[in-house]
């Protein structure tokens, strides 16, 4: 079985939690730096565990990557920035105790859980009916990319691949976020959606690097099931900036929309 992304070490006196990162968090660019997915999930977990998050759902989540997130110990904490009777703005932080600095942060608007006028169902885009994860195929990843997150996640491609420039549609099933815990629907999605920049890359990965500085996800509803689908693409500017976007689906229909700013540089 694939290792979970994190193992809880202990709860600190101030309520923050210290985690040990497993090799499953390692990103494709360097073995000692994490893929953005697991930190996004861990930041989301801290937000969902706030007392003010009870009976609320994440409506918008924005992560800032402040530097490489090491495959090592991390301290996770969260606080409310702006309380409210309806919506609440909350913030979470990942701290690298070895380096003595914050490596990632997130802010999220928490919306009341309730019943609205919309319904979950297929839209006009996304995976066609009958193209669920069972219809996808495995694809090889570029040999120059490091294993870790790429091996820990199950990938089923409907179209495209990380080795083929162009848009892609892929179903993903990540391992557990934290050892011994049930991963919540939103944190499972957050652990996947940072992959949009690879799933929908427009560049040859042997010639170009494209690292995202941030991730914003607008969440329409909580996903259902263990599989998350990204319909991803990238738009390149004339300079060093690119934008990766995705529509996020489950087997019922549209779940969320994401966007990432990319630093595009020659390798």
BELBEL-V997099 format. One record per pair of residues at least 24 apart in sequence whose ideal C-beta (glycine too) atoms are under 10 Angstrom apart, sorted by the first residue. I is the first residue (numbers start at 1). J is the second residue. D is the distance in whole Angstrom. If there is no record, write none. Layout:
i=I j=J d=D
i=I j=J d=D
This chain:
i=1 j=175 d=8
i=1 j=176 d=9
i=2 j=151 d=8
i=2 j=152 d=5
i=2 j=153 d=8
i=2 j=154 d=8
i=2 j=173 d=10
i=2 j=174 d=9
i=2 j=175 d=4
i=2 j=176 d=9
i=3 j=152 d=7
i=3 j=175 d=7
i=3 j=176 d=9
i=3 j=179 d=8
i=4 j=38 d=9
i=4 j=152 d=9
i=4 j=174 d=9
i=4 j=175 d=5
i=4 j=176 d=4
i=4 j=177 d=7
i=4 j=178 d=6
i=4 j=179 d=4
i=4 j=180 d=8
i=4 j=181 d=8
i=4 j=183 d=9
i=5 j=34 d=9
i=5 j=35 d=9
i=5 j=37 d=8
i=5 j=38 d=4
i=5 j=39 d=9
i=5 j=41 d=7
i=5 j=42 d=7
i=5 j=148 d=10
i=5 j=149 d=8
i=5 j=152 d=7
i=5 j=153 d=10
i=5 j=174 d=8
i=5 j=175 d=7
i=5 j=176 d=7
i=5 j=177 d=5
i=5 j=178 d=7
i=5 j=179 d=9
i=5 j=183 d=9
i=5 j=191 d=7
i=6 j=38 d=7
i=6 j=39 d=10
i=6 j=41 d=9
i=6 j=42 d=6
i=6 j=45 d=9
i=6 j=74 d=8
i=6 j=76 d=9
i=6 j=176 d=9
i=6 j=177 d=7
i=6 j=178 d=5
i=6 j=179 d=7
i=6 j=181 d=9
i=7 j=178 d=7
i=7 j=179 d=5
i=7 j=180 d=8
i=8 j=76 d=9
i=8 j=178 d=6
i=8 j=179 d=7
i=8 j=180 d=8
i=8 j=181 d=8
i=9 j=73 d=7
i=9 j=74 d=9
i=9 j=75 d=9
i=12 j=75 d=7
i=12 j=76 d=10
i=12 j=77 d=9
i=14 j=75 d=10
i=14 j=77 d=8
i=15 j=49 d=10
i=15 j=77 d=7
i=15 j=78 d=9
i=15 j=79 d=10
i=16 j=46 d=9
i=16 j=75 d=5
i=16 j=76 d=6
i=16 j=77 d=4
i=16 j=78 d=9
i=16 j=93 d=9
i=16 j=95 d=8
i=17 j=42 d=9
i=17 j=45 d=9
i=17 j=46 d=8
i=17 j=49 d=9
i=17 j=74 d=9
i=17 j=75 d=7
i=17 j=76 d=5
i=17 j=77 d=8
i=17 j=78 d=10
i=17 j=178 d=9
i=18 j=73 d=6
i=18 j=74 d=7
i=18 j=75 d=5
i=18 j=76 d=8
i=18 j=95 d=9
i=18 j=97 d=7
i=19 j=45 d=10
i=19 j=72 d=10
i=19 j=73 d=7
i=19 j=74 d=5
i=19 j=75 d=8
i=19 j=76 d=6
i=19 j=94 d=9
i=19 j=177 d=10
i=19 j=178 d=7
i=19 j=179 d=9
i=20 j=71 d=10
i=20 j=72 d=8
i=20 j=73 d=6
i=20 j=74 d=8
i=20 j=179 d=9
i=21 j=69 d=8
i=21 j=70 d=7
i=21 j=71 d=5
i=21 j=72 d=6
i=21 j=73 d=7
i=21 j=74 d=6
i=22 j=71 d=8
i=22 j=148 d=9
i=22 j=152 d=8
i=22 j=175 d=9
i=22 j=179 d=8
i=23 j=71 d=7
i=23 j=147 d=8
i=23 j=148 d=6
i=23 j=149 d=9
i=23 j=151 d=9
i=23 j=152 d=8
i=24 j=71 d=9
i=24 j=147 d=9
i=24 j=148 d=6
i=24 j=149 d=6
i=24 j=150 d=10
i=24 j=151 d=8
i=24 j=152 d=4
i=24 j=153 d=8
i=24 j=174 d=9
i=24 j=175 d=6
i=24 j=176 d=10
i=25 j=69 d=8
i=25 j=70 d=9
i=25 j=71 d=6
i=25 j=72 d=10
i=25 j=74 d=9
i=25 j=148 d=7
i=25 j=149 d=6
i=25 j=152 d=8
i=25 j=191 d=10
i=26 j=70 d=10
i=26 j=71 d=5
i=26 j=146 d=6
i=26 j=147 d=7
i=26 j=148 d=3
i=26 j=149 d=6
i=26 j=150 d=9
i=26 j=151 d=9
i=26 j=152 d=9
i=27 j=68 d=9
i=27 j=69 d=9
i=27 j=71 d=9
i=27 j=145 d=9
i=27 j=146 d=7
i=27 j=148 d=7
i=27 j=149 d=6
i=27 j=150 d=8
i=27 j=194 d=10
i=27 j=198 d=10
i=27 j=211 d=9
i=28 j=141 d=8
i=28 j=142 d=8
i=28 j=144 d=8
i=28 j=145 d=4
i=28 j=146 d=6
i=28 j=147 d=8
i=28 j=148 d=8
i=28 j=149 d=7
i=28 j=150 d=6
i=28 j=162 d=8
i=28 j=195 d=10
i=28 j=198 d=7
i=28 j=205 d=8
i=29 j=68 d=9
i=29 j=144 d=10
i=29 j=145 d=8
i=29 j=146 d=7
i=29 j=205 d=10
i=29 j=209 d=7
i=29 j=210 d=10
i=29 j=211 d=7
i=29 j=267 d=9
i=30 j=68 d=7
i=30 j=71 d=9
i=30 j=146 d=7
i=30 j=148 d=10
i=31 j=71 d=7
i=31 j=146 d=5
i=31 j=147 d=8
i=31 j=148 d=7
i=32 j=68 d=8
i=32 j=69 d=10
i=32 j=70 d=6
i=32 j=71 d=6
i=32 j=72 d=8
i=32 j=146 d=9
i=32 j=148 d=10
i=33 j=67 d=9
i=33 j=68 d=4
i=33 j=69 d=7
i=33 j=70 d=7
i=33 j=71 d=7
i=33 j=103 d=10
i=33 j=146 d=9
i=33 j=148 d=10
i=33 j=211 d=10
i=34 j=65 d=10
i=34 j=68 d=8
i=34 j=69 d=4
i=34 j=70 d=7
i=34 j=71 d=6
i=34 j=72 d=9
i=34 j=74 d=9
i=34 j=94 d=10
i=34 j=103 d=9
i=34 j=104 d=9
i=34 j=148 d=8
i=34 j=149 d=8
i=35 j=69 d=9
i=35 j=71 d=10
i=35 j=146 d=10
i=35 j=148 d=7
i=35 j=149 d=4
i=35 j=150 d=8
i=35 j=152 d=9
i=35 j=153 d=9
i=35 j=191 d=9
i=35 j=194 d=7
i=35 j=195 d=8
i=35 j=198 d=9
i=36 j=63 d=7
i=36 j=65 d=6
i=36 j=69 d=8
i=36 j=104 d=8
i=36 j=149 d=9
i=36 j=190 d=10
i=36 j=191 d=9
i=36 j=193 d=9
i=36 j=194 d=4
i=36 j=195 d=8
i=36 j=197 d=9
i=36 j=211 d=9
i=36 j=212 d=6
i=36 j=213 d=10
i=36 j=214 d=9
i=36 j=215 d=6
i=36 j=260 d=8
i=37 j=149 d=6
i=37 j=152 d=10
i=37 j=153 d=8
i=37 j=172 d=9
i=37 j=174 d=7
i=37 j=177 d=10
i=37 j=189 d=10
i=37 j=190 d=7
i=37 j=191 d=5
i=37 j=192 d=6
i=37 j=193 d=7
i=37 j=194 d=4
i=37 j=195 d=6
i=37 j=215 d=9
i=38 j=69 d=8
i=38 j=71 d=10
i=38 j=74 d=10
i=38 j=148 d=10
i=38 j=149 d=7
i=38 j=152 d=9
i=38 j=153 d=10
i=38 j=174 d=8
i=38 j=175 d=10
i=38 j=177 d=7
i=38 j=187 d=10
i=38 j=190 d=9
i=38 j=191 d=6
i=38 j=194 d=9
i=39 j=63 d=7
i=39 j=65 d=8
i=39 j=69 d=5
i=39 j=74 d=8
i=39 j=76 d=9
i=39 j=94 d=6
i=39 j=103 d=8
i=39 j=104 d=5
i=39 j=105 d=10
i=39 j=106 d=9
i=39 j=190 d=9
i=39 j=191 d=9
i=39 j=194 d=8
i=39 j=215 d=10
i=40 j=65 d=9
i=40 j=94 d=10
i=40 j=104 d=8
i=40 j=106 d=7
i=40 j=187 d=8
i=40 j=189 d=9
i=40 j=190 d=4
i=40 j=191 d=6
i=40 j=192 d=9
i=40 j=193 d=7
i=40 j=194 d=5
i=40 j=215 d=6
i=40 j=217 d=8
i=41 j=174 d=8
i=41 j=176 d=10
i=41 j=177 d=5
i=41 j=178 d=9
i=41 j=183 d=7
i=41 j=184 d=9
i=41 j=186 d=9
i=41 j=187 d=4
i=41 j=188 d=7
i=41 j=189 d=8
i=41 j=190 d=5
i=41 j=191 d=4
i=41 j=192 d=9
i=41 j=193 d=10
i=41 j=194 d=9
i=42 j=69 d=9
i=42 j=74 d=7
i=42 j=76 d=6
i=42 j=92 d=8
i=42 j=94 d=6
i=42 j=104 d=8
i=42 j=106 d=9
i=42 j=177 d=7
i=42 j=178 d=8
i=42 j=187 d=8
i=42 j=190 d=9
i=42 j=191 d=9
i=43 j=76 d=7
i=43 j=78 d=8
i=43 j=91 d=9
i=43 j=92 d=5
i=43 j=93 d=8
i=43 j=94 d=6
i=43 j=104 d=6
i=43 j=105 d=7
i=43 j=106 d=4
i=43 j=107 d=9
i=43 j=108 d=8
i=43 j=187 d=9
i=43 j=190 d=8
i=43 j=215 d=10
i=44 j=78 d=10
i=44 j=92 d=8
i=44 j=106 d=7
i=44 j=108 d=7
i=44 j=177 d=9
i=44 j=184 d=8
i=44 j=186 d=6
i=44 j=187 d=4
i=44 j=188 d=9
i=44 j=189 d=9
i=44 j=190 d=5
i=44 j=191 d=8
i=44 j=217 d=9
i=44 j=219 d=10
i=45 j=76 d=7
i=45 j=78 d=9
i=45 j=92 d=8
i=45 j=177 d=6
i=45 j=178 d=7
i=45 j=181 d=8
i=45 j=183 d=8
i=45 j=184 d=7
i=45 j=186 d=9
i=45 j=187 d=5
i=45 j=190 d=9
i=45 j=191 d=10
i=46 j=76 d=5
i=46 j=77 d=7
i=46 j=78 d=4
i=46 j=79 d=9
i=46 j=90 d=9
i=46 j=91 d=9
i=46 j=92 d=4
i=46 j=93 d=8
i=46 j=94 d=8
i=46 j=106 d=8
i=46 j=108 d=10
i=46 j=187 d=10
i=47 j=78 d=5
i=47 j=79 d=10
i=47 j=80 d=10
i=47 j=88 d=10
i=47 j=90 d=5
i=47 j=91 d=8
i=47 j=92 d=5
i=47 j=106 d=7
i=47 j=107 d=9
i=47 j=108 d=5
i=47 j=110 d=7
i=47 j=186 d=9
i=47 j=187 d=9
i=47 j=190 d=10
i=48 j=78 d=9
i=48 j=90 d=9
i=48 j=92 d=9
i=48 j=108 d=9
i=48 j=110 d=9
i=48 j=184 d=6
i=48 j=186 d=7
i=48 j=187 d=7
i=49 j=76 d=9
i=49 j=78 d=7
i=49 j=92 d=9
i=49 j=184 d=10
i=50 j=78 d=5
i=50 j=79 d=8
i=50 j=80 d=6
i=50 j=88 d=8
i=50 j=90 d=6
i=50 j=91 d=10
i=50 j=92 d=9
i=50 j=108 d=10
i=50 j=110 d=8
i=51 j=80 d=9
i=52 j=78 d=10
i=52 j=79 d=10
i=52 j=80 d=5
i=52 j=83 d=7
i=52 j=84 d=9
i=52 j=88 d=5
i=52 j=89 d=10
i=52 j=90 d=7
i=52 j=110 d=7
i=53 j=78 d=9
i=53 j=80 d=9
i=53 j=88 d=7
i=53 j=90 d=7
i=53 j=108 d=9
i=53 j=110 d=6
i=53 j=113 d=10
i=54 j=110 d=10
i=54 j=113 d=9
i=55 j=110 d=10
i=55 j=112 d=7
i=55 j=113 d=5
i=55 j=114 d=9
i=56 j=86 d=9
i=56 j=87 d=8
i=56 j=88 d=6
i=56 j=90 d=9
i=56 j=108 d=10
i=56 j=109 d=9
i=56 j=110 d=4
i=56 j=111 d=6
i=56 j=112 d=6
i=56 j=113 d=6
i=56 j=114 d=10
i=57 j=108 d=10
i=57 j=109 d=10
i=57 j=110 d=7
i=57 j=111 d=6
i=57 j=112 d=8
i=57 j=113 d=5
i=57 j=114 d=9
i=57 j=185 d=10
i=57 j=186 d=7
i=57 j=219 d=7
i=57 j=221 d=8
i=57 j=222 d=6
i=58 j=90 d=9
i=58 j=106 d=10
i=58 j=108 d=5
i=58 j=109 d=8
i=58 j=110 d=6
i=58 j=111 d=8
i=58 j=184 d=10
i=58 j=185 d=10
i=58 j=186 d=5
i=58 j=187 d=9
i=58 j=189 d=9
i=58 j=190 d=9
i=58 j=217 d=8
i=58 j=218 d=10
i=58 j=219 d=5
i=58 j=222 d=8
i=58 j=256 d=9
i=59 j=87 d=7
i=59 j=108 d=8
i=59 j=109 d=5
i=59 j=110 d=7
i=59 j=111 d=4
i=59 j=112 d=10
i=59 j=217 d=10
i=59 j=218 d=7
i=59 j=219 d=6
i=59 j=220 d=9
i=59 j=221 d=10
i=59 j=256 d=10
i=60 j=87 d=10
i=60 j=89 d=10
i=60 j=107 d=8
i=60 j=108 d=6
i=60 j=109 d=5
i=60 j=110 d=9
i=60 j=111 d=9
i=60 j=216 d=7
i=60 j=217 d=7
i=60 j=218 d=5
i=60 j=219 d=7
i=60 j=256 d=10
i=61 j=92 d=10
i=61 j=106 d=6
i=61 j=107 d=8
i=61 j=108 d=5
i=61 j=109 d=8
i=61 j=110 d=10
i=61 j=186 d=8
i=61 j=187 d=10
i=61 j=189 d=9
i=61 j=190 d=7
i=61 j=193 d=9
i=61 j=215 d=8
i=61 j=216 d=7
i=61 j=217 d=5
i=61 j=218 d=8
i=61 j=219 d=7
i=61 j=256 d=9
i=61 j=258 d=9
i=62 j=105 d=9
i=62 j=106 d=6
i=62 j=107 d=5
i=62 j=108 d=7
i=62 j=109 d=9
i=62 j=214 d=7
i=62 j=215 d=7
i=62 j=216 d=5
i=62 j=217 d=8
i=62 j=218 d=10
i=62 j=259 d=10
i=63 j=92 d=9
i=63 j=94 d=9
i=63 j=104 d=6
i=63 j=105 d=7
i=63 j=106 d=4
i=63 j=107 d=9
i=63 j=108 d=9
i=63 j=190 d=8
i=63 j=194 d=8
i=63 j=212 d=9
i=63 j=213 d=10
i=63 j=214 d=6
i=63 j=215 d=5
i=63 j=216 d=8
i=63 j=217 d=8
i=63 j=260 d=9
i=64 j=93 d=10
i=64 j=102 d=9
i=64 j=103 d=10
i=64 j=104 d=7
i=64 j=105 d=5
i=64 j=106 d=7
i=64 j=107 d=8
i=64 j=213 d=7
i=64 j=214 d=5
i=64 j=215 d=9
i=64 j=216 d=10
i=65 j=94 d=10
i=65 j=103 d=8
i=65 j=104 d=5
i=65 j=105 d=9
i=65 j=106 d=10
i=65 j=194 d=9
i=65 j=211 d=8
i=65 j=212 d=7
i=65 j=213 d=6
i=65 j=214 d=7
i=65 j=215 d=8
i=65 j=260 d=10
i=66 j=93 d=9
i=66 j=94 d=9
i=66 j=96 d=10
i=66 j=101 d=8
i=66 j=102 d=6
i=66 j=103 d=6
i=66 j=104 d=6
i=66 j=105 d=7
i=66 j=213 d=9
i=67 j=96 d=8
i=67 j=99 d=9
i=67 j=101 d=7
i=67 j=102 d=9
i=67 j=103 d=5
i=67 j=104 d=8
i=68 j=96 d=9
i=68 j=99 d=10
i=68 j=103 d=7
i=68 j=104 d=10
i=68 j=211 d=9
i=69 j=94 d=7
i=69 j=96 d=8
i=69 j=103 d=5
i=69 j=104 d=6
i=70 j=96 d=6
i=70 j=98 d=7
i=70 j=99 d=7
i=70 j=103 d=7
i=71 j=148 d=8
i=72 j=96 d=7
i=72 j=97 d=9
i=72 j=98 d=6
i=72 j=99 d=9
i=73 j=97 d=6
i=73 j=98 d=7
i=74 j=98 d=10
i=74 j=103 d=7
i=74 j=104 d=9
i=75 j=102 d=9
i=76 j=104 d=10
i=76 j=178 d=10
i=77 j=102 d=10
i=78 j=106 d=9
i=78 j=108 d=9
i=80 j=110 d=9
i=81 j=107 d=7
i=81 j=108 d=10
i=82 j=107 d=10
i=82 j=109 d=9
i=84 j=109 d=10
i=84 j=110 d=9
i=84 j=112 d=10
i=85 j=112 d=9
i=86 j=110 d=10
i=86 j=111 d=8
i=86 j=112 d=6
i=87 j=111 d=6
i=87 j=112 d=8
i=88 j=112 d=9
i=104 j=214 d=10
i=104 j=215 d=10
i=106 j=190 d=9
i=106 j=214 d=10
i=106 j=215 d=9
i=106 j=216 d=10
i=106 j=217 d=10
i=107 j=216 d=10
i=108 j=186 d=9
i=108 j=190 d=10
i=108 j=217 d=9
i=108 j=219 d=9
i=109 j=218 d=10
i=109 j=219 d=10
i=111 j=219 d=9
i=113 j=222 d=9
i=116 j=221 d=9
i=118 j=220 d=8
i=118 j=221 d=8
i=119 j=221 d=10
i=119 j=252 d=9
i=119 j=253 d=9
i=120 j=220 d=9
i=120 j=221 d=6
i=120 j=222 d=10
i=120 j=223 d=10
i=120 j=224 d=8
i=120 j=250 d=8
i=120 j=251 d=10
i=120 j=252 d=4
i=120 j=253 d=5
i=120 j=254 d=8
i=120 j=255 d=9
i=121 j=252 d=7
i=121 j=253 d=5
i=121 j=254 d=9
i=122 j=249 d=9
i=122 j=251 d=9
i=122 j=252 d=8
i=122 j=253 d=5
i=122 j=254 d=8
i=123 j=247 d=8
i=123 j=249 d=8
i=123 j=253 d=6
i=123 j=254 d=5
i=124 j=254 d=10
i=125 j=169 d=10
i=125 j=231 d=7
i=125 j=247 d=7
i=125 j=249 d=9
i=125 j=254 d=8
i=126 j=158 d=10
i=126 j=169 d=8
i=126 j=229 d=7
i=126 j=230 d=10
i=126 j=231 d=6
i=126 j=247 d=6
i=126 j=248 d=9
i=126 j=249 d=5
i=126 j=250 d=10
i=126 j=253 d=7
i=126 j=254 d=6
i=126 j=255 d=10
i=127 j=158 d=6
i=127 j=159 d=10
i=127 j=169 d=6
i=127 j=170 d=10
i=127 j=171 d=8
i=127 j=229 d=6
i=127 j=231 d=7
i=127 j=247 d=10
i=127 j=249 d=6
i=127 j=250 d=10
i=127 j=251 d=8
i=127 j=253 d=10
i=128 j=158 d=8
i=128 j=169 d=10
i=131 j=156 d=10
i=131 j=158 d=5
i=131 j=159 d=9
i=131 j=169 d=8
i=131 j=171 d=9
i=131 j=229 d=9
i=131 j=251 d=10
i=132 j=156 d=9
i=132 j=158 d=9
i=132 j=171 d=7
i=132 j=225 d=9
i=132 j=227 d=8
i=132 j=229 d=8
i=132 j=249 d=10
i=132 j=250 d=9
i=132 j=251 d=5
i=133 j=158 d=9
i=133 j=170 d=9
i=133 j=171 d=4
i=133 j=172 d=9
i=133 j=173 d=7
i=133 j=225 d=9
i=133 j=226 d=9
i=133 j=227 d=5
i=133 j=228 d=9
i=133 j=229 d=8
i=133 j=250 d=10
i=133 j=251 d=8
i=134 j=171 d=9
i=134 j=227 d=9
i=135 j=171 d=9
i=136 j=169 d=8
i=136 j=170 d=7
i=136 j=171 d=5
i=136 j=172 d=10
i=136 j=227 d=9
i=136 j=229 d=9
i=137 j=161 d=9
i=137 j=170 d=10
i=139 j=163 d=7
i=139 j=164 d=8
i=139 j=168 d=9
i=139 j=170 d=8
i=141 j=198 d=9
i=141 j=205 d=9
i=142 j=198 d=10
i=142 j=204 d=9
i=142 j=205 d=5
i=142 j=206 d=7
i=143 j=206 d=9
i=144 j=205 d=7
i=144 j=206 d=6
i=144 j=267 d=8
i=145 j=198 d=9
i=145 j=205 d=7
i=145 j=206 d=10
i=149 j=174 d=9
i=149 j=175 d=10
i=149 j=191 d=9
i=149 j=194 d=9
i=149 j=195 d=8
i=150 j=195 d=9
i=150 j=198 d=9
i=152 j=191 d=10
i=153 j=191 d=8
i=153 j=192 d=7
i=153 j=195 d=8
i=153 j=228 d=10
i=154 j=226 d=9
i=154 j=227 d=8
i=155 j=195 d=9
i=155 j=199 d=9
i=156 j=227 d=8
i=156 j=229 d=9
i=157 j=199 d=9
i=158 j=229 d=8
i=158 j=231 d=9
i=159 j=231 d=9
i=160 j=199 d=7
i=160 j=200 d=7
i=160 j=201 d=9
i=160 j=231 d=10
i=160 j=232 d=8
i=160 j=233 d=9
i=161 j=198 d=9
i=161 j=199 d=8
i=161 j=201 d=10
i=162 j=195 d=8
i=162 j=197 d=10
i=162 j=198 d=5
i=162 j=199 d=7
i=162 j=200 d=9
i=162 j=201 d=7
i=162 j=205 d=7
i=163 j=198 d=10
i=163 j=201 d=9
i=163 j=204 d=9
i=163 j=205 d=7
i=163 j=206 d=9
i=164 j=201 d=9
i=164 j=204 d=10
i=164 j=205 d=10
i=165 j=200 d=9
i=165 j=201 d=6
i=165 j=202 d=5
i=165 j=203 d=6
i=165 j=204 d=6
i=165 j=205 d=9
i=165 j=208 d=10
i=165 j=234 d=9
i=166 j=200 d=8
i=166 j=201 d=8
i=166 j=202 d=7
i=166 j=233 d=8
i=166 j=234 d=9
i=167 j=199 d=8
i=167 j=200 d=5
i=167 j=201 d=9
i=167 j=202 d=9
i=167 j=231 d=8
i=167 j=232 d=7
i=167 j=233 d=4
i=167 j=234 d=8
i=167 j=246 d=10
i=168 j=195 d=10
i=168 j=196 d=9
i=168 j=198 d=8
i=168 j=199 d=4
i=168 j=200 d=5
i=168 j=201 d=8
i=168 j=230 d=8
i=168 j=231 d=8
i=168 j=232 d=5
i=168 j=233 d=8
i=168 j=234 d=10
i=168 j=246 d=9
i=169 j=199 d=8
i=169 j=200 d=9
i=169 j=229 d=7
i=169 j=230 d=7
i=169 j=231 d=5
i=169 j=232 d=8
i=169 j=233 d=10
i=169 j=246 d=10
i=169 j=247 d=9
i=169 j=249 d=9
i=170 j=195 d=8
i=170 j=196 d=10
i=170 j=198 d=9
i=170 j=199 d=5
i=170 j=200 d=9
i=170 j=228 d=9
i=170 j=229 d=7
i=170 j=230 d=6
i=170 j=231 d=9
i=170 j=232 d=8
i=170 j=246 d=10
i=171 j=226 d=10
i=171 j=227 d=5
i=171 j=228 d=7
i=171 j=229 d=5
i=171 j=230 d=8
i=171 j=249 d=9
i=171 j=250 d=9
i=171 j=251 d=9
i=172 j=199 d=9
i=172 j=226 d=10
i=172 j=227 d=7
i=172 j=228 d=5
i=172 j=229 d=7
i=172 j=230 d=7
i=172 j=248 d=10
i=173 j=225 d=9
i=173 j=226 d=5
i=173 j=227 d=5
i=173 j=228 d=7
i=174 j=226 d=9
i=174 j=227 d=10
i=174 j=228 d=8
i=183 j=226 d=9
i=184 j=222 d=8
i=184 j=223 d=10
i=185 j=219 d=10
i=185 j=221 d=9
i=185 j=222 d=4
i=185 j=223 d=5
i=185 j=224 d=7
i=185 j=225 d=8
i=185 j=226 d=9
i=185 j=228 d=9
i=185 j=250 d=9
i=185 j=255 d=9
i=186 j=217 d=9
i=186 j=219 d=7
i=186 j=221 d=10
i=186 j=222 d=6
i=186 j=223 d=7
i=186 j=255 d=9
i=186 j=256 d=9
i=188 j=222 d=10
i=188 j=223 d=7
i=188 j=225 d=9
i=188 j=226 d=7
i=188 j=227 d=9
i=188 j=228 d=7
i=189 j=217 d=8
i=189 j=219 d=8
i=189 j=222 d=8
i=189 j=223 d=5
i=189 j=228 d=5
i=189 j=230 d=10
i=189 j=248 d=6
i=189 j=250 d=8
i=189 j=255 d=7
i=189 j=256 d=7
i=189 j=258 d=9
i=190 j=215 d=8
i=190 j=217 d=7
i=190 j=219 d=9
i=190 j=228 d=9
i=190 j=248 d=10
i=190 j=256 d=9
i=190 j=258 d=9
i=191 j=228 d=9
i=192 j=223 d=9
i=192 j=227 d=9
i=192 j=228 d=4
i=192 j=229 d=9
i=192 j=230 d=7
i=192 j=246 d=10
i=192 j=248 d=8
i=192 j=258 d=10
i=193 j=217 d=6
i=193 j=219 d=10
i=193 j=228 d=7
i=193 j=230 d=7
i=193 j=232 d=9
i=193 j=246 d=6
i=193 j=248 d=6
i=193 j=255 d=9
i=193 j=256 d=7
i=193 j=257 d=10
i=193 j=258 d=5
i=193 j=260 d=9
i=194 j=230 d=10
i=194 j=244 d=9
i=194 j=246 d=10
i=194 j=258 d=8
i=194 j=260 d=7
i=195 j=228 d=9
i=195 j=230 d=6
i=195 j=232 d=8
i=195 j=244 d=9
i=195 j=246 d=8
i=195 j=258 d=10
i=195 j=260 d=10
i=196 j=230 d=5
i=196 j=231 d=9
i=196 j=232 d=4
i=196 j=233 d=8
i=196 j=234 d=8
i=196 j=244 d=5
i=196 j=245 d=7
i=196 j=246 d=4
i=196 j=247 d=9
i=196 j=248 d=9
i=196 j=258 d=6
i=196 j=259 d=8
i=196 j=260 d=6
i=197 j=232 d=8
i=197 j=234 d=7
i=197 j=242 d=8
i=197 j=243 d=9
i=197 j=244 d=4
i=197 j=245 d=9
i=197 j=246 d=9
i=197 j=258 d=10
i=197 j=260 d=5
i=197 j=261 d=10
i=197 j=262 d=6
i=198 j=230 d=10
i=198 j=232 d=8
i=198 j=234 d=9
i=198 j=244 d=8
i=199 j=229 d=10
i=199 j=230 d=5
i=199 j=231 d=9
i=199 j=232 d=4
i=199 j=233 d=9
i=199 j=234 d=9
i=199 j=244 d=9
i=199 j=246 d=7
i=200 j=230 d=8
i=200 j=231 d=8
i=200 j=232 d=3
i=200 j=233 d=4
i=200 j=234 d=5
i=200 j=235 d=10
i=200 j=244 d=6
i=200 j=245 d=8
i=200 j=246 d=7
i=201 j=232 d=8
i=201 j=233 d=9
i=201 j=234 d=6
i=201 j=236 d=10
i=201 j=242 d=9
i=201 j=244 d=8
i=201 j=262 d=9
i=202 j=233 d=8
i=202 j=234 d=5
i=202 j=235 d=8
i=202 j=236 d=6
i=202 j=242 d=8
i=202 j=244 d=9
i=202 j=264 d=9
i=203 j=234 d=8
i=203 j=236 d=8
i=203 j=242 d=8
i=203 j=262 d=9
i=203 j=264 d=7
i=203 j=266 d=10
i=203 j=267 d=10
i=204 j=267 d=9
i=205 j=267 d=8
i=206 j=267 d=7
i=207 j=266 d=7
i=207 j=267 d=6
i=208 j=236 d=10
i=208 j=242 d=10
i=208 j=262 d=10
i=208 j=264 d=6
i=208 j=265 d=7
i=208 j=266 d=6
i=208 j=267 d=6
i=209 j=262 d=9
i=209 j=263 d=8
i=209 j=264 d=7
i=209 j=265 d=5
i=209 j=266 d=7
i=209 j=267 d=5
i=210 j=234 d=8
i=210 j=236 d=9
i=210 j=240 d=10
i=210 j=242 d=6
i=210 j=244 d=8
i=210 j=260 d=9
i=210 j=262 d=5
i=210 j=263 d=7
i=210 j=264 d=5
i=210 j=265 d=8
i=210 j=267 d=10
i=211 j=260 d=10
i=211 j=261 d=10
i=211 j=262 d=7
i=211 j=263 d=5
i=211 j=264 d=9
i=211 j=265 d=8
i=212 j=242 d=9
i=212 j=243 d=10
i=212 j=244 d=7
i=212 j=259 d=10
i=212 j=260 d=4
i=212 j=261 d=6
i=212 j=262 d=5
i=212 j=263 d=8
i=213 j=241 d=10
i=213 j=260 d=8
i=213 j=261 d=5
i=213 j=262 d=8
i=213 j=263 d=6
i=214 j=259 d=9
i=214 j=260 d=6
i=214 j=261 d=6
i=214 j=262 d=10
i=215 j=244 d=9
i=215 j=258 d=7
i=215 j=259 d=8
i=215 j=260 d=5
i=215 j=261 d=9
i=216 j=245 d=10
i=216 j=257 d=9
i=216 j=258 d=7
i=216 j=259 d=5
i=216 j=260 d=8
i=216 j=261 d=9
i=217 j=246 d=9
i=217 j=248 d=8
i=217 j=255 d=9
i=217 j=256 d=5
i=217 j=257 d=7
i=217 j=258 d=5
i=217 j=259 d=8
i=217 j=260 d=10
i=218 j=248 d=10
i=218 j=256 d=6
i=218 j=257 d=5
i=218 j=258 d=8
i=218 j=259 d=9
i=219 j=248 d=8
i=219 j=255 d=7
i=219 j=256 d=5
i=219 j=257 d=9
i=219 j=258 d=9
i=220 j=248 d=9
i=220 j=253 d=9
i=220 j=254 d=6
i=220 j=255 d=6
i=220 j=256 d=6
i=220 j=257 d=8
i=221 j=250 d=9
i=221 j=252 d=9
i=221 j=253 d=9
i=221 j=254 d=8
i=221 j=255 d=6
i=221 j=256 d=8
i=222 j=250 d=9
i=222 j=255 d=8
i=222 j=256 d=10
i=223 j=248 d=7
i=223 j=249 d=8
i=223 j=250 d=4
i=223 j=251 d=9
i=223 j=252 d=8
i=223 j=255 d=5
i=223 j=256 d=8
i=224 j=250 d=5
i=224 j=251 d=7
i=224 j=252 d=6
i=224 j=253 d=10
i=224 j=255 d=8
i=225 j=250 d=6
i=225 j=251 d=6
i=225 j=252 d=8
i=226 j=250 d=9
i=227 j=251 d=7
i=228 j=255 d=8
i=228 j=256 d=9
i=229 j=254 d=10
i=229 j=255 d=9
i=230 j=256 d=10
i=230 j=258 d=8
i=232 j=258 d=8
i=232 j=260 d=10
i=234 j=260 d=9
i=234 j=262 d=7
i=234 j=264 d=9
i=235 j=262 d=9
i=236 j=262 d=8
i=236 j=264 d=7
i=237 j=262 d=9
i=237 j=264 d=8
i=239 j=264 d=8
i=240 j=264 d=5
i=240 j=265 d=6
i=240 j=266 d=10
